[in-house]
Amino acid sequence: MTKVVKYPNHKVVLQKASIDSFQIYIPLSIIGRENVHESVLFNTIEYIEETSEIIKEKRNKLKVDCVGYSIYAYVRNKNTNGLVQEELVILLNAKFLESPKYFEGITKDNFPIIFNQLIEKKVLSDKVNYAEFIKHSSVTDLDVKQDFKVPSEEWDIIRKATKEFKRLDGVASIPMYNGGKGNVGFQFNNRERSTMYKPFLKGYSKEVELNTKSKDFKDAYLSDVDLTDLRRIEVQVKDKKHFQSFGVKDNSLETILNLSHKELHEIQCKIFDKYKPISFKEEKVKRKASEKLDYKSQFIYEVILQKMASDSMSFTTASIWAMNVYNGDRKQRYALKKTLSKLSNHYEKKGFNILSNTYSFASKTKIFQYYKLI
């Protein structure tokens, strides 16, 4: 059930997935070059004065500083099957709403507010047709977010549990501290390197972030909001192909704004599943389906697994225990060491973390289920 937290003059809906930000692209031929801020239409050119030889040509980018956030826009050339057309690119986020509606995220109902902000800040002229803008804009780098009220002790359980998440090749797990101000969270990959196979996932204290990095915005627009224990989970959908992998027909702005909270939540859960450890049931199936071991290795393997379960050890710690308790001669100890090394590789190939001191993730899934993360 969706939780609603009431405040003096408004309410913030929690545990409901919504859109936090995205980039939009719209052809200049649709809105007209004369209807965009003139600074983005010109390039900065470096050249040799004597010969007029161009050294570097750089697209100008527009930055409009607002209270607690900035608007960024630029023009790029898009080549489609040899046809080059200019597109206006704008980074939009929920801060454009400049009110507690920020927590609602970007929706089809409040997008007119954002559109009017672009006109008011002179990014677009008032001659741009709203319906045409919606119809012809496309979306990339969509951030889906969910806000939660999570007490510190429960957030600590979630944060520690993510240490046991899958480690996809080339994707680092990044603990978050926010300049030493206590914003302990977790992050997998980053927005710049994010792909549909290795997506961006982040969990952090929204309370700390709004009281530090976004304090100007908070003071201007969220002064009545009780931010105590407010946490946020964010995931990113990178591009059209990524959208289609979730069953979304295309990445048009019209399509994206019509996604329901349920559809956005399903997208978030599927991205979470990319990193979530396998369940206890899946774990048992995977063990049975794994490559066969010779009987001696299988016996040692079962002893290690039993030690992990009884003493809450990691595979690595249980292997060290085995070496310490074994009284064989030098040759026998060397043979055991080789077997343990082989079993360690065997364990990792099945998707398990050899450094995790929890035999199964199952005991910790309840808190993720409670907050509807899985």
Secondary structure as the mmCIF struct_conf table of DSSP 4:
data_model
#
loop_
_struct_conf.conf_type_id
_struct_conf.id
_struct_conf.beg_label_comp_id
_struct_conf.beg_label_asym_id
_struct_conf.beg_label_seq_id
_struct_conf.end_label_comp_id
_struct_conf.end_label_asym_id
_struct_conf.end_label_seq_id
STRN STRN1 LYS A 3 LYS A 6
BEND BEND1 PRO A 8 ASN A 9
STRN STRN2 LYS A 11 LEU A 14
BEND BEND2 GLN A 15 GLN A 15
STRN STRN3 SER A 18 PRO A 27
HELX_RH_AL_P HELX_RH_AL_P1 LEU A 28 ILE A 31
HELX_RH_3T_P HELX_RH_3T_P1 ARG A 33 ASN A 35
STRN STRN4 VAL A 36 VAL A 36
HELX_RH_3T_P HELX_RH_3T_P2 GLU A 38 LEU A 41
STRN STRN5 ASN A 43 ILE A 48
TURN_TY1_P TURN_TY1_P1 GLU A 49 SER A 52
STRN STRN6 GLU A 53 ARG A 59
STRN STRN7 LYS A 61 CYS A 66
TURN_TY1_P TURN_TY1_P2 VAL A 67 GLY A 68
STRN STRN8 TYR A 69 THR A 80
TURN_TY1_P TURN_TY1_P3 ASN A 81 GLY A 82
STRN STRN9 LEU A 83 ASN A 93
HELX_RH_3T_P HELX_RH_3T_P3 ALA A 94 LEU A 97
BEND BEND3 SER A 99 SER A 99
HELX_RH_3T_P HELX_RH_3T_P4 PRO A 100 GLU A 104
STRN STRN10 ILE A 106 ILE A 106
TURN_TY1_P TURN_TY1_P4 LYS A 108 ASN A 110
HELX_RH_AL_P HELX_RH_AL_P2 PHE A 111 GLU A 120
TURN_TY1_P TURN_TY1_P5 LYS A 121 LYS A 122
BEND BEND4 VAL A 123 VAL A 123
STRN STRN11 LEU A 124 LEU A 124
TURN_TY1_P TURN_TY1_P6 ASP A 126 LYS A 127
BEND BEND5 VAL A 128 VAL A 128
HELX_RH_AL_P HELX_RH_AL_P3 TYR A 130 HIS A 136
STRN STRN12 SER A 138 LYS A 149
HELX_RH_AL_P HELX_RH_AL_P4 SER A 152 ALA A 161
HELX_RH_3T_P HELX_RH_3T_P5 THR A 162 GLU A 164
BEND BEND6 PHE A 165 PHE A 165
TURN_TY1_P TURN_TY1_P7 ASP A 169 GLY A 170
STRN STRN13 SER A 173 SER A 173
STRN STRN14 MET A 176 MET A 176
TURN_TY1_P TURN_TY1_P8 ASN A 178 LYS A 181
BEND BEND7 GLY A 182 GLY A 182
STRN STRN15 GLY A 185 GLY A 185
STRN STRN16 PHE A 186 PHE A 188
BEND BEND8 ASN A 189 ASN A 189
TURN_TY1_P TURN_TY1_P9 ARG A 191 ARG A 193
BEND BEND9 MET A 196 LYS A 198
STRN STRN17 LEU A 201 SER A 205
HELX_RH_AL_P HELX_RH_AL_P5 LYS A 206 ASN A 211
TURN_TY1_P TURN_TY1_P10 THR A 212 SER A 214
HELX_RH_AL_P HELX_RH_AL_P6 LYS A 215 TYR A 221
TURN_TY1_P TURN_TY1_P11 SER A 223 ASP A 224
TURN_TY1_P TURN_TY1_P12 THR A 228 ASP A 229
STRN STRN18 LEU A 230 VAL A 237
BEND BEND10 ASP A 239 ASP A 239
HELX_RH_AL_P HELX_RH_AL_P7 LYS A 240 SER A 245
TURN_TY1_P TURN_TY1_P13 PHE A 246 GLY A 247
STRN STRN19 SER A 252 SER A 252
HELX_RH_AL_P HELX_RH_AL_P8 LEU A 253 LEU A 257
TURN_TY1_P TURN_TY1_P14 ASN A 258 ASN A 258
HELX_RH_AL_P HELX_RH_AL_P9 HIS A 261 TYR A 275
BEND BEND11 LYS A 276 LYS A 276
HELX_LH_PP_P HELX_LH_PP_P1 PRO A 277 SER A 279
HELX_RH_AL_P HELX_RH_AL_P10 PHE A 280 ALA A 289
BEND BEND12 SER A 290 SER A 290
HELX_LH_PP_P HELX_LH_PP_P2 GLU A 291 LYS A 292
HELX_RH_AL_P HELX_RH_AL_P11 TYR A 295 ASP A 311
TURN_TY1_P TURN_TY1_P15 SER A 312 SER A 312
HELX_RH_AL_P HELX_RH_AL_P12 PHE A 315 VAL A 325
HELX_RH_AL_P HELX_RH_AL_P13 ARG A 330 LYS A 349
TURN_TY1_P TURN_TY1_P16 LYS A 350 GLY A 351
TURN_TY1_P TURN_TY1_P17 ILE A 354 LEU A 355
BEND BEND13 ASN A 357 ASN A 357
BEND BEND14 TYR A 359 TYR A 359
HELX_RH_3T_P HELX_RH_3T_P6 PHE A 361 LYS A 364
HELX_RH_AL_P HELX_RH_AL_P14 THR A 365 TYR A 370
TURN_TY1_P TURN_TY1_P18 TYR A 371 LYS A 372
#
